[in-house]
């Protein structure tokens, strides 16, 4: 497993968070069993690049004022308006202890049912839950979709191959991927008719609301007179 290093420093709690953000830094907390909790701050872009590369299932080397700590990203808070990171929680991990986390799935290859039959790949899940020693964590799990030869073919969790030391804890019969057959002309026509009917119902409801509103206004005017 590749090592991703993040540099952080103990945060000056007298410094307001908006000042941190103005300096392109983001606040964080470091905690875990048997360690001293620390309030931190780190470079925003450094974290963004590291998190994009590793995600929540990668053990980072978090260096705090020169001392390295093995951590997982436990929680990331984001601004709902800007989608910018506003705060990170790092949890300490023992590389020889078992952890439970999610690992993303990466679909590889080309499904014959897509290439030859015009179907559409349906990705039912984009990650699986695993447990393993922290040192055995991997960034992603590849899923070969070349077995999807027709519209009845399915890939289940039980079909996934993972390295030794990693155990998938999700239900093995859960579906990972399937192929959807292309729509017929009749199906497309029926969907268009349904959409047209729904739009007409909405328009009629709006007209009814407007008419009711006009009636209320007239009644109110009559009472004033």
N, C-alpha and C positions, 0 to 999 in steps of 0.2 A: 504494500500500500504506500503510495507516494505521501510524503510529508509536506503539509502546507503550513507555513509559518505566518503568524500574525503578531505584530508588535502592538503592545498596549502599555498604558501607564496608569498609575493610581490617580483617580479623578479628584481635582480640587473641588470640594463640595460647595465652596463659596462662589464658584464660577457657574453662572446660570446656563441652562441647557441651550438657550437661543444663541449664547455667545459661542458655545461649542460648535453648534451647527454652522454659525457664520465662519468659523475657522475650518470648515469641512471635516469635522470630527463627530463621532457618534458615541453616545453613552452606552455603558454595558455594566453587567453585574457578573461576578465570578463566584461560584459557590459549589458546595458538594460535601459529601461525607468526609469528615476528618480534615477539612481544609478551612482556612480563614476566609470568610466572605470579604470580597473587595469590590468597591465601586471603581469603575475604570472608564477610560475613554480611548478611542483609537481612530486612526485615519479612516474616513468614510470610504474612499475609493479602494483602499487596501482591503477592507472588509468586503465590499461589494464584489471585487474580483475573486477573492478567496471563496466566498459563499457561492458564487456562480459556478466555480470550478468544483467545489466539494460538496455543497449542500449540507443538509442536516444529518447525514449519515457518515460523515468523514471526521476522523479524529484530527484536530488541529493542534499544532504546537503554539500555544498562546504564551508569548514572552511578555512578562510583566516586570518592567524595570530591570531587565536583564536576566530574569529567572524563567525557565521554560516550564509550562504546565500542559499536560495532556487534557484536552477538553472536547466536548461536543457542543454544537449550537443547540441549546434546549428550546429557545423561543426567540422569535424575531418580531418586533412590533413595527408597523408601517403606518405612515400617514395615509388615511383613506382617500384624500384628495390628490396627493402628489405621487403616491406609491414609493415614497422615499423611506429608507430605514430610519427609525427614530430611536430604537433601543434594542439591545441584544442581551440575552441571558446565556452565559457559558456555564456548563456543568462539568466539574472535574470527573475524569474517568481513570480507572485503573486498567491498564492494558491487559492484565491477566484476569480481569473479572468479566462476567457475562453481561451483555447489554441487549436490550430489545429496541429495535428501531425500524424505519422504513427505508428500503432501497429501491430507487427508480428502475423501471424496466425500459430497455431500449430494443425496439423491434428491428430485426435485421433480415436481409434477403428480400425476395419478391414473391408474393403469393401467386401461384398459377391462376387461381380463381379471380384475381384482380387483372393480371396481365392478359390472360387468354379468354376469360369469360365476361370481363367488364364489370366485375363486382367491386364493392367498396369495403376496405378493411375497417372493421369496427374494433377499436381498442377498448375493451371493457374495463381494464385496470391499467394504471400507469405506474404502480408501485406495489411491492409486497412487504409484509412485516416479517422480520427475521430475528433470530437471537443467535448470538455468537460471542466469542471473546472479542473485546474491543480491538485487539491487534489483528483480528481476521476480517474486519469490515472492508467492504469493497465499495467503489463509487456507484456501480451500476450492474445490472444483470441483463445479459443479452437473451433475447427470445427470437429464435429462428422461425420465420413464418412461411418457409417454403413448403411446409406440410399442408398448408391450406389450399387444397387442389380443387375443391368444389364448394358449393354453398351449404353443405352439411358438415363440413370440416370445422373442428373446434380445437383450440388449444386451452388446456386447463392448467392450473397451477402445478398439478402433478407432473406435467410435461416439462417443467423448467429444470434445467441442470444448474446447480450451484456448486461452488468450490467446497472442498472438505472443510468441516468446522463451522459451516453455516447451515442453520436449520430454518426453513420457512414455517411459520406458525399459523398462517392463514389456512382455511379449509382447502384441502387439495382438489376438491371437485369444482371449485369456483372457476368461472370462465375468464380467460385472459384475452382471447381474441377470436373473432368469427368473421365471416364474410357475408355482407348483405348483397343480395341479388339486385341487378339494375331494375329500375321501375319500368313497368309496361306503360304503353300509351294510355291504356284504360285507367291505370292508377294515377298517372299524372293529370288526366282529365278530371278524375274524381276529386283530387286534391285541389285543383283550381276552382272547381265548382263549390267545394266546401269553403274555400277562402272567400269567394265572392259572396256566398250566403252569409258568412260571418260578418263581412264588411257591411253588408246591407242591414243586418240586425243592429250593428253599432250605430250606423247612420240614423236608423229609425228611432233608436233609443235617445240619441242626441236631439232629434226633432221633437220627441215627446217631452224631454226635459225643457227645451226652449219654449214649447207651447204652454207647459205648466207654469214656467216662470213668468211668461207674459200675462197669464191669467191671474197670478198672484199680484202682479204689479197693478193690473187694472182694478182688482178688488180693493187693493190698498188705496188707490187713488180715489175710488168711489167712496170709501169710508171717510176720507179726509174731506170730501166735498159735503 
